[in-house]
Amino acid sequence: MDQSLRNAPALLARIDTATQQLIRRFENLIGLASLEKTDRNSTALNALEIDVETAALIRGAEDLTTLIRQMQEVWLFGELNTLGKSENQEKMQQSTVAVAELLNKVLSSYGREATQAEV
């Protein structure tokens, strides 16, 4: 798997693309099944289009199973880059430190310092 696809946003984008493709193909099949023309040419054309859409639907499902397999491999071998420090984690750490400092100020005004375990 390409290194650039080993992060959560890229994998989510691939999942979204695959599911949209499956939904579109299924909708196309439903639309083709509801045609009411009964002449031979229209029926033959409709049957061919249904075959093409069915093959595309199967291909989309196979792509999705391939993606699932790749995600399992990446997760199993620890190559998925979702556990690294993100901006949200850094902001949360900064907020935690700020809250701890404020708590120490409040407690010191009451004559008591908070220990690290209490924070």
C-alpha positions as CSV (number, residue, x, y, z in Angstrom):
1,M,0.0,0.0,0.0
2,D,1.2,3.5,-0.8
3,Q,2.7,5.4,2.1
4,S,0.4,8.4,1.5
5,L,-2.7,6.1,1.9
6,R,-1.7,4.9,5.4
7,N,-3.5,7.6,7.3
8,A,-7.1,7.9,8.4
9,P,-8.3,10.7,6.1
10,A,-7.0,8.9,3.0
11,L,-8.6,5.6,4.1
12,L,-11.9,7.4,4.9
13,A,-11.9,9.0,1.4
14,R,-11.4,5.6,-0.2
15,I,-14.2,4.1,1.8
16,D,-16.5,7.0,0.8
17,T,-15.6,6.7,-2.8
18,A,-16.2,2.9,-2.8
19,T,-19.6,3.2,-1.0
20,Q,-20.7,6.0,-3.3
21,Q,-19.8,3.9,-6.3
22,L,-21.8,0.9,-4.9
23,I,-24.8,3.1,-4.2
24,R,-24.7,4.6,-7.7
25,R,-24.4,1.2,-9.4
26,F,-27.3,-0.1,-7.3
27,E,-29.5,2.9,-8.2
28,N,-28.6,2.4,-11.9
29,L,-29.7,-1.3,-11.6
30,I,-33.0,-0.3,-10.0
31,G,-33.6,2.3,-12.7
32,L,-32.9,-0.2,-15.5
33,A,-35.2,-2.8,-13.9
34,S,-38.1,-0.4,-14.0
35,L,-38.1,0.2,-17.8
36,E,-41.3,-0.8,-19.4
37,K,-40.4,-1.0,-23.1
38,T,-41.2,-4.5,-24.4
39,D,-39.9,-4.5,-27.9
40,R,-37.0,-6.8,-28.7
41,N,-34.3,-4.2,-29.2
42,S,-35.1,-2.3,-26.1
43,T,-35.2,-5.5,-24.1
44,A,-31.9,-6.7,-25.5
45,L,-30.3,-3.3,-24.8
46,N,-31.8,-3.2,-21.3
47,A,-30.4,-6.7,-20.6
48,L,-27.0,-5.7,-21.8
49,E,-27.0,-2.5,-19.6
50,I,-28.1,-4.6,-16.6
51,D,-25.2,-7.0,-17.2
52,V,-22.8,-4.1,-17.4
53,E,-24.1,-2.5,-14.2
54,T,-24.1,-5.8,-12.4
55,A,-20.5,-6.4,-13.4
56,A,-19.6,-2.9,-12.2
57,L,-21.4,-3.5,-8.9
58,I,-19.5,-6.7,-8.4
59,R,-16.2,-4.9,-9.2
60,G,-17.1,-2.2,-6.7
61,A,-17.8,-4.8,-4.0
62,E,-14.5,-6.5,-4.8
63,D,-12.7,-3.1,-4.5
64,L,-14.3,-2.6,-1.1
65,T,-13.2,-6.1,0.1
66,T,-9.7,-5.3,-1.2
67,L,-9.7,-2.1,0.8
68,I,-10.9,-3.9,3.9
69,R,-8.1,-6.5,3.5
70,Q,-5.5,-3.8,3.1
71,M,-6.8,-2.0,6.2
72,Q,-6.6,-5.2,8.1
73,E,-3.0,-5.8,7.0
74,V,-2.0,-2.2,7.8
75,W,-3.7,-2.4,11.2
76,L,-2.2,-5.8,12.0
77,F,1.4,-4.9,11.1
78,G,1.1,-1.5,12.9
79,E,1.7,0.7,9.9
80,L,-1.5,2.7,10.2
81,N,-0.6,6.3,11.1
82,T,-3.6,7.1,13.3
83,L,-2.0,7.0,16.7
84,G,0.5,9.8,16.2
85,K,0.2,13.1,18.0
86,S,-2.3,15.2,16.3
87,E,-3.1,18.9,16.6
88,N,-6.1,18.1,18.8
89,Q,-4.0,16.1,21.2
90,E,-1.5,18.9,21.5
91,K,-4.3,21.4,22.1
92,M,-5.8,19.2,24.7
93,Q,-2.5,18.8,26.5
94,Q,-2.0,22.6,26.5
95,S,-5.6,23.1,27.8
96,T,-4.9,20.5,30.5
97,V,-1.7,22.3,31.6
98,A,-3.6,25.6,31.7
99,V,-6.4,24.2,33.8
100,A,-3.9,22.6,36.2
101,E,-2.1,25.9,36.6
102,L,-5.5,27.7,37.3
103,L,-6.4,25.0,39.8
104,N,-3.1,25.5,41.6
105,K,-3.7,29.2,41.7
106,V,-7.1,28.7,43.2
107,L,-5.9,26.1,45.7
108,S,-2.9,28.3,46.7
109,S,-5.2,31.1,47.4
110,Y,-6.9,28.8,49.9
111,G,-3.5,27.9,51.3
112,R,-3.0,24.5,49.7
113,E,-1.1,23.3,46.6
114,A,-2.4,20.6,44.4
115,T,-0.1,17.6,43.9
116,Q,0.5,16.1,40.5
117,A,-1.7,13.1,41.4
118,E,-4.6,15.4,42.3
119,V,-4.5,17.2,39.0
